[in-house]
Amino acid sequence: MPLVRVHNFTISLDGFATGEGQSFDAPFGHAGQRLHQWFFATSTFQGMFGPGGGSHGVDDMIASAWNEGVGAEIMGRRKFGPQQGPWDESEEWNGWWGEEPPFHTPCFIMTHYPRPSVEMKGGTTFHFVSAEPEEVLRQAREAAGDLDVRIGGGPTTVRAFLAADLIDLMHVVVVPIILGRGVRLWDGLEGLEERFDIESVSSPAGVVHMTFQRRPRE
């Protein structure tokens, strides 16, 4: 059966996945780029957004699995962009990701303010859905067919799917910084570790890759 997966989801030592004060100019708020420096150097990232090249070490080997066998993505509105409230019908800006986003699949944006779907270059189509995680996942699974569904973030979205016990496999990267404020991943998820088999591996970049594999449901 296709899986529901989380990949390359990065948090600070104190559990924050984004900083405070997100804006057009600061997608991760006061955290800046500190959460994702480990990823920028990899061949996977350079192939997505850069001129190519990049490292092929532990970080890249783990990060490169993010798109294998994925047929649809679910993300929160803040991963699409920093806007809040009703959409401005005159707004021509269609997300952080440029004219050709790296997803190349249907993407379901969880929002209280649905809007018409937006088709981008390269096979990415953004669908804007106001529904609970179970219903959004149903739609994403239908779009993905026999492939997996990726939960792309941000932290509020991943937390909602964990709370609903809908995630089968999760890769979390812990970076050695303290943010102190922002949006945390683990709030309200006490005892989560009882549902998963957890493994971890450190890399020369100083980060720890943690893999959570869902134990069989009774």
ZAVOSE-955517 format. One record per residue (C-alpha): residue number from 1; x, z, y. Coordinates in pm, whole numbers, plus 50000, padded with zeros to 5 digits. Layout:
<nodes>
<node><num>NUM</num><c1>X</c1><c3>Z</c3><c2>Y</c2></node>
...
</nodes>
This chain:
<nodes>
<node><num>1</num><c1>50000</c1><c3>50000</c3><c2>50000</c2></node>
<node><num>2</num><c1>50133</c1><c3>49920</c3><c2>50349</c2></node>
<node><num>3</num><c1>50286</c1><c3>50213</c3><c2>50534</c2></node>
<node><num>4</num><c1>50240</c1><c3>50365</c3><c2>50878</c2></node>
<node><num>5</num><c1>50589</c1><c3>50404</c3><c2>51025</c2></node>
<node><num>6</num><c1>50776</c1><c3>50541</c3><c2>51325</c2></node>
<node><num>7</num><c1>51127</c1><c3>50413</c3><c2>51403</c2></node>
<node><num>8</num><c1>51407</c1><c3>50494</c3><c2>51648</c2></node>
<node><num>9</num><c1>51196</c1><c3>50762</c3><c2>51817</c2></node>
<node><num>10</num><c1>51439</c1><c3>50961</c3><c2>52026</c2></node>
<node><num>11</num><c1>51410</c1><c3>51320</c3><c2>52146</c2></node>
<node><num>12</num><c1>51633</c1><c3>51572</c3><c2>52319</c2></node>
<node><num>13</num><c1>51756</c1><c3>51895</c3><c2>52159</c2></node>
<node><num>14</num><c1>51460</c1><c3>52072</c3><c2>52320</c2></node>
<node><num>15</num><c1>51213</c1><c3>51818</c3><c2>52183</c2></node>
<node><num>16</num><c1>51136</c1><c3>51601</c3><c2>52486</c2></node>
<node><num>17</num><c1>51084</c1><c3>51229</c3><c2>52423</c2></node>
<node><num>18</num><c1>51056</c1><c3>51141</c3><c2>52790</c2></node>
<node><num>19</num><c1>51143</c1><c3>51310</c3><c2>53114</c2></node>
<node><num>20</num><c1>50925</c1><c3>51416</c3><c2>53403</c2></node>
<node><num>21</num><c1>50831</c1><c3>51173</c3><c2>53679</c2></node>
<node><num>22</num><c1>50777</c1><c3>50838</c3><c2>53505</c2></node>
<node><num>23</num><c1>50739</c1><c3>50543</c3><c2>53742</c2></node>
<node><num>24</num><c1>50797</c1><c3>50169</c3><c2>53764</c2></node>
<node><num>25</num><c1>51158</c1><c3>50238</c3><c2>53856</c2></node>
<node><num>26</num><c1>51208</c1><c3>50524</c3><c2>53608</c2></node>
<node><num>27</num><c1>51034</c1><c3>50449</c3><c2>53274</c2></node>
<node><num>28</num><c1>51169</c1><c3>50773</c3><c2>53122</c2></node>
<node><num>29</num><c1>51145</c1><c3>50985</c3><c2>53435</c2></node>
<node><num>30</num><c1>51433</c1><c3>51217</c3><c2>53516</c2></node>
<node><num>31</num><c1>51580</c1><c3>51156</c3><c2>53169</c2></node>
<node><num>32</num><c1>51695</c1><c3>50814</c3><c2>53286</c2></node>
<node><num>33</num><c1>51879</c1><c3>50630</c3><c2>53009</c2></node>
<node><num>34</num><c1>52034</c1><c3>50940</c3><c2>52855</c2></node>
<node><num>35</num><c1>51797</c1><c3>50952</c3><c2>52558</c2></node>
<node><num>36</num><c1>51883</c1><c3>50600</c3><c2>52445</c2></node>
<node><num>37</num><c1>52253</c1><c3>50554</c3><c2>52510</c2></node>
<node><num>38</num><c1>52312</c1><c3>50571</c3><c2>52134</c2></node>
<node><num>39</num><c1>52087</c1><c3>50266</c3><c2>52086</c2></node>
<node><num>40</num><c1>52216</c1><c3>50048</c3><c2>52369</c2></node>
<node><num>41</num><c1>52554</c1><c3>49996</c3><c2>52200</c2></node>
<node><num>42</num><c1>52406</c1><c3>49873</c3><c2>51870</c2></node>
<node><num>43</num><c1>52388</c1><c3>49515</c3><c2>51753</c2></node>
<node><num>44</num><c1>52013</c1><c3>49565</c3><c2>51706</c2></node>
<node><num>45</num><c1>51957</c1><c3>49644</c3><c2>52074</c2></node>
<node><num>46</num><c1>52197</c1><c3>49377</c3><c2>52198</c2></node>
<node><num>47</num><c1>52017</c1><c3>49120</c3><c2>51985</c2></node>
<node><num>48</num><c1>51683</c1><c3>49222</c3><c2>52136</c2></node>
<node><num>49</num><c1>51774</c1><c3>49251</c3><c2>52504</c2></node>
<node><num>50</num><c1>52141</c1><c3>49171</c3><c2>52553</c2></node>
<node><num>51</num><c1>52388</c1><c3>48887</c3><c2>52508</c2></node>
<node><num>52</num><c1>52449</c1><c3>48969</c3><c2>52141</c2></node>
<node><num>53</num><c1>52738</c1><c3>49153</c3><c2>51982</c2></node>
<node><num>54</num><c1>52723</c1><c3>49531</c3><c2>51966</c2></node>
<node><num>55</num><c1>52822</c1><c3>49783</c3><c2>51701</c2></node>
<node><num>56</num><c1>52741</c1><c3>49763</c3><c2>51329</c2></node>
<node><num>57</num><c1>52798</c1><c3>50128</c3><c2>51236</c2></node>
<node><num>58</num><c1>52565</c1><c3>50401</c3><c2>51117</c2></node>
<node><num>59</num><c1>52342</c1><c3>50389</c3><c2>51424</c2></node>
<node><num>60</num><c1>52286</c1><c3>50016</c3><c2>51393</c2></node>
<node><num>61</num><c1>52227</c1><c3>50023</c3><c2>51018</c2></node>
<node><num>62</num><c1>51949</c1><c3>50277</c3><c2>51063</c2></node>
<node><num>63</num><c1>51805</c1><c3>50132</c3><c2>51383</c2></node>
<node><num>64</num><c1>51787</c1><c3>49780</c3><c2>51244</c2></node>
<node><num>65</num><c1>51506</c1><c3>49876</c3><c2>51004</c2></node>
<node><num>66</num><c1>51260</c1><c3>49912</c3><c2>51293</c2></node>
<node><num>67</num><c1>51100</c1><c3>49569</c3><c2>51255</c2></node>
<node><num>68</num><c1>51135</c1><c3>49493</c3><c2>50884</c2></node>
<node><num>69</num><c1>50798</c1><c3>49431</c3><c2>50723</c2></node>
<node><num>70</num><c1>50595</c1><c3>49531</c3><c2>51031</c2></node>
<node><num>71</num><c1>50277</c1><c3>49337</c3><c2>51105</c2></node>
<node><num>72</num><c1>50131</c1><c3>49530</c3><c2>51400</c2></node>
<node><num>73</num><c1>50222</c1><c3>49807</c3><c2>51644</c2></node>
<node><num>74</num><c1>50023</c1><c3>50087</c3><c2>51804</c2></node>
<node><num>75</num><c1>50146</c1><c3>50237</c3><c2>52131</c2></node>
<node><num>76</num><c1>50022</c1><c3>50457</c3><c2>52411</c2></node>
<node><num>77</num><c1>49950</c1><c3>50324</c3><c2>52755</c2></node>
<node><num>78</num><c1>50268</c1><c3>50475</c3><c2>52898</c2></node>
<node><num>79</num><c1>50479</c1><c3>50266</c3><c2>52660</c2></node>
<node><num>80</num><c1>50307</c1><c3>49959</c3><c2>52800</c2></node>
<node><num>81</num><c1>50352</c1><c3>50067</c3><c2>53162</c2></node>
<node><num>82</num><c1>50329</c1><c3>50357</c3><c2>53409</c2></node>
<node><num>83</num><c1>49984</c1><c3>50280</c3><c2>53551</c2></node>
<node><num>84</num><c1>49713</c1><c3>50543</c3><c2>53530</c2></node>
<node><num>85</num><c1>49336</c1><c3>50527</c3><c2>53573</c2></node>
<node><num>86</num><c1>49133</c1><c3>50204</c3><c2>53590</c2></node>
<node><num>87</num><c1>49327</c1><c3>49879</c3><c2>53579</c2></node>
<node><num>88</num><c1>49372</c1><c3>49686</c3><c2>53902</c2></node>
<node><num>89</num><c1>49213</c1><c3>49349</c3><c2>53830</c2></node>
<node><num>90</num><c1>49456</c1><c3>49184</c3><c2>54070</c2></node>
<node><num>91</num><c1>49756</c1><c3>49326</c3><c2>53883</c2></node>
<node><num>92</num><c1>49959</c1><c3>49046</c3><c2>53728</c2></node>
<node><num>93</num><c1>50226</c1><c3>49274</c3><c2>53581</c2></node>
<node><num>94</num><c1>50188</c1><c3>49283</c3><c2>53201</c2></node>
<node><num>95</num><c1>50412</c1><c3>49561</c3><c2>53080</c2></node>
<node><num>96</num><c1>50770</c1><c3>49678</c3><c2>53073</c2></node>
<node><num>97</num><c1>50873</c1><c3>49411</c3><c2>52825</c2></node>
<node><num>98</num><c1>50894</c1><c3>49087</c3><c2>53024</c2></node>
<node><num>99</num><c1>50740</c1><c3>48753</c3><c2>52938</c2></node>
<node><num>100</num><c1>50854</c1><c3>48765</c3><c2>52574</c2></node>
<node><num>101</num><c1>50827</c1><c3>49122</c3><c2>52437</c2></node>
<node><num>102</num><c1>51039</c1><c3>49208</c3><c2>52131</c2></node>
<node><num>103</num><c1>50745</c1><c3>49297</c3><c2>51904</c2></node>
<node><num>104</num><c1>50623</c1><c3>48948</c3><c2>51799</c2></node>
<node><num>105</num><c1>50309</c1><c3>49101</c3><c2>51647</c2></node>
<node><num>106</num><c1>49968</c1><c3>49221</c3><c2>51765</c2></node>
<node><num>107</num><c1>50011</c1><c3>49545</c3><c2>51965</c2></node>
<node><num>108</num><c1>49726</c1><c3>49790</c3><c2>52013</c2></node>
<node><num>109</num><c1>49745</c1><c3>49992</c3><c2>52335</c2></node>
<node><num>110</num><c1>49557</c1><c3>50323</c3><c2>52325</c2></node>
<node><num>111</num><c1>49387</c1><c3>50375</c3><c2>52661</c2></node>
<node><num>112</num><c1>49072</c1><c3>50521</c3><c2>52811</c2></node>
<node><num>113</num><c1>49035</c1><c3>50199</c3><c2>53012</c2></node>
<node><num>114</num><c1>49002</c1><c3>49890</c3><c2>52791</c2></node>
<node><num>115</num><c1>49078</c1><c3>49548</c3><c2>52941</c2></node>
<node><num>116</num><c1>49095</c1><c3>49192</c3><c2>52806</c2></node>
<node><num>117</num><c1>49375</c1><c3>49120</c3><c2>52562</c2></node>
<node><num>118</num><c1>49697</c1><c3>48971</c3><c2>52698</c2></node>
<node><num>119</num><c1>49881</c1><c3>48706</c3><c2>52497</c2></node>
<node><num>120</num><c1>50255</c1><c3>48689</c3><c2>52561</c2></node>
<node><num>121</num><c1>50530</c1><c3>48450</c3><c2>52455</c2></node>
<node><num>122</num><c1>50682</c1><c3>48491</c3><c2>52111</c2></node>
<node><num>123</num><c1>50373</c1><c3>48604</c3><c2>51922</c2></node>
<node><num>124</num><c1>50303</c1><c3>48939</c3><c2>52092</c2></node>
<node><num>125</num><c1>49941</c1><c3>49001</c3><c2>52194</c2></node>
<node><num>126</num><c1>49846</c1><c3>49328</c3><c2>52365</c2></node>
<node><num>127</num><c1>49499</c1><c3>49461</c3><c2>52276</c2></node>
<node><num>128</num><c1>49365</c1><c3>49755</c3><c2>52480</c2></node>
<node><num>129</num><c1>49157</c1><c3>49996</c3><c2>52272</c2></node>
<node><num>130</num><c1>48967</c1><c3>50314</c3><c2>52359</c2></node>
<node><num>131</num><c1>48926</c1><c3>50490</c3><c2>52024</c2></node>
<node><num>132</num><c1>49053</c1><c3>50772</c3><c2>51806</c2></node>
<node><num>133</num><c1>49373</c1><c3>50721</c3><c2>51602</c2></node>
<node><num>134</num><c1>49183</c1><c3>50649</c3><c2>51279</c2></node>
<node><num>135</num><c1>48989</c1><c3>50361</c3><c2>51436</c2></node>
<node><num>136</num><c1>49290</c1><c3>50215</c3><c2>51615</c2></node>
<node><num>137</num><c1>49482</c1><c3>50228</c3><c2>51288</c2></node>
<node><num>138</num><c1>49197</c1><c3>50050</c3><c2>51110</c2></node>
<node><num>139</num><c1>49215</c1><c3>49766</c3><c2>51360</c2></node>
<node><num>140</num><c1>49594</c1><c3>49750</c3><c2>51341</c2></node>
<node><num>141</num><c1>49588</c1><c3>49743</c3><c2>50961</c2></node>
<node><num>142</num><c1>49339</c1><c3>49459</c3><c2>50967</c2></node>
<node><num>143</num><c1>49569</c1><c3>49264</c3><c2>51198</c2></node>
<node><num>144</num><c1>49882</c1><c3>49348</c3><c2>50994</c2></node>
<node><num>145</num><c1>49739</c1><c3>49233</c3><c2>50662</c2></node>
<node><num>146</num><c1>49980</c1><c3>49324</c3><c2>50381</c2></node>
<node><num>147</num><c1>50250</c1><c3>49441</c3><c2>50624</c2></node>
<node><num>148</num><c1>50317</c1><c3>49787</c3><c2>50768</c2></node>
<node><num>149</num><c1>50193</c1><c3>49930</c3><c2>51098</c2></node>
<node><num>150</num><c1>50445</c1><c3>50081</c3><c2>51338</c2></node>
<node><num>151</num><c1>50352</c1><c3>50367</c3><c2>51570</c2></node>
<node><num>152</num><c1>50569</c1><c3>50288</c3><c2>51868</c2></node>
<node><num>153</num><c1>50519</c1><c3>50587</c3><c2>52096</c2></node>
<node><num>154</num><c1>50527</c1><c3>50753</c3><c2>52336</c2></node>
<node><num>155</num><c1>50529</c1><c3>51116</c3><c2>52229</c2></node>
<node><num>156</num><c1>50159</c1><c3>51179</c3><c2>52293</c2></node>
<node><num>157</num><c1>50065</c1><c3>50888</c3><c2>52068</c2></node>
<node><num>158</num><c1>50304</c1><c3>50982</c3><c2>51787</c2></node>
<node><num>159</num><c1>50186</c1><c3>51343</c3><c2>51807</c2></node>
<node><num>160</num><c1>49822</c1><c3>51234</c3><c2>51778</c2></node>
<node><num>161</num><c1>49894</c1><c3>51035</c3><c2>51461</c2></node>
<node><num>162</num><c1>50095</c1><c3>51322</c3><c2>51313</c2></node>
<node><num>163</num><c1>49813</c1><c3>51565</c3><c2>51391</c2></node>
<node><num>164</num><c1>49569</c1><c3>51331</c3><c2>51215</c2></node>
<node><num>165</num><c1>49810</c1><c3>51308</c3><c2>50916</c2></node>
<node><num>166</num><c1>49830</c1><c3>50929</c3><c2>50936</c2></node>
<node><num>167</num><c1>50207</c1><c3>50875</c3><c2>50930</c2></node>
<node><num>168</num><c1>50389</c1><c3>50794</c3><c2>50606</c2></node>
<node><num>169</num><c1>50747</c1><c3>50748</c3><c2>50726</c2></node>
<node><num>170</num><c1>50912</c1><c3>50863</c3><c2>51048</c2></node>
<node><num>171</num><c1>51263</c1><c3>50821</c3><c2>51188</c2></node>
<node><num>172</num><c1>51346</c1><c3>51063</c3><c2>51471</c2></node>
<node><num>173</num><c1>51679</c1><c3>51058</c3><c2>51654</c2></node>
<node><num>174</num><c1>51794</c1><c3>51386</c3><c2>51810</c2></node>
<node><num>175</num><c1>52040</c1><c3>51341</c3><c2>52097</c2></node>
<node><num>176</num><c1>52258</c1><c3>51630</c3><c2>52223</c2></node>
<node><num>177</num><c1>52107</c1><c3>51674</c3><c2>52567</c2></node>
<node><num>178</num><c1>51869</c1><c3>51932</c3><c2>52717</c2></node>
<node><num>179</num><c1>51596</c1><c3>51782</c3><c2>52937</c2></node>
<node><num>180</num><c1>51399</c1><c3>52098</c3><c2>53012</c2></node>
<node><num>181</num><c1>51086</c1><c3>51914</c3><c2>53122</c2></node>
<node><num>182</num><c1>50882</c1><c3>51607</c3><c2>53041</c2></node>
<node><num>183</num><c1>50664</c1><c3>51533</c3><c2>52736</c2></node>
<node><num>184</num><c1>50751</c1><c3>51701</c3><c2>52406</c2></node>
<node><num>185</num><c1>50692</c1><c3>51560</c3><c2>52060</c2></node>
<node><num>186</num><c1>50640</c1><c3>51871</c3><c2>51846</c2></node>
<node><num>187</num><c1>50386</c1><c3>52075</c3><c2>52046</c2></node>
<node><num>188</num><c1>50086</c1><c3>52179</c3><c2>51836</c2></node>
<node><num>189</num><c1>50242</c1><c3>52060</c3><c2>51508</c2></node>
<node><num>190</num><c1>50343</c1><c3>52394</c3><c2>51355</c2></node>
<node><num>191</num><c1>50408</c1><c3>52364</c3><c2>50982</c2></node>
<node><num>192</num><c1>50453</c1><c3>51986</c3><c2>50996</c2></node>
<node><num>193</num><c1>50762</c1><c3>52012</c3><c2>50776</c2></node>
<node><num>194</num><c1>50545</c1><c3>52120</c3><c2>50481</c2></node>
<node><num>195</num><c1>50400</c1><c3>51767</c3><c2>50459</c2></node>
<node><num>196</num><c1>50729</c1><c3>51577</c3><c2>50453</c2></node>
<node><num>197</num><c1>51054</c1><c3>51544</c3><c2>50264</c2></node>
<node><num>198</num><c1>51317</c1><c3>51553</c3><c2>50538</c2></node>
<node><num>199</num><c1>51671</c1><c3>51419</c3><c2>50537</c2></node>
<node><num>200</num><c1>51926</c1><c3>51399</c3><c2>50817</c2></node>
<node><num>201</num><c1>52254</c1><c3>51225</c3><c2>50888</c2></node>
<node><num>202</num><c1>52481</c1><c3>51250</c3><c2>51191</c2></node>
<node><num>203</num><c1>52667</c1><c3>50962</c3><c2>51353</c2></node>
<node><num>204</num><c1>52991</c1><c3>50935</c3><c2>51551</c2></node>
<node><num>205</num><c1>52777</c1><c3>50883</c3><c2>51862</c2></node>
<node><num>206</num><c1>52679</c1><c3>51250</c3><c2>51837</c2></node>
<node><num>207</num><c1>52315</c1><c3>51193</c3><c2>51743</c2></node>
<node><num>208</num><c1>52132</c1><c3>51308</c3><c2>51431</c2></node>
<node><num>209</num><c1>51902</c1><c3>51067</c3><c2>51249</c2></node>
<node><num>210</num><c1>51615</c1><c3>51251</c3><c2>51078</c2></node>
<node><num>211</num><c1>51389</c1><c3>51080</c3><c2>50825</c2></node>
<node><num>212</num><c1>51047</c1><c3>51226</c3><c2>50741</c2></node>
<node><num>213</num><c1>50886</c1><c3>51084</c3><c2>50428</c2></node>
<node><num>214</num><c1>50528</c1><c3>51193</c3><c2>50360</c2></node>
<node><num>215</num><c1>50483</c1><c3>51385</c3><c2>50037</c2></node>
<node><num>216</num><c1>50202</c1><c3>51266</c3><c2>49807</c2></node>
<node><num>217</num><c1>49863</c1><c3>51370</c3><c2>49937</c2></node>
<node><num>218</num><c1>49657</c1><c3>51582</c3><c2>49701</c2></node>
</nodes>
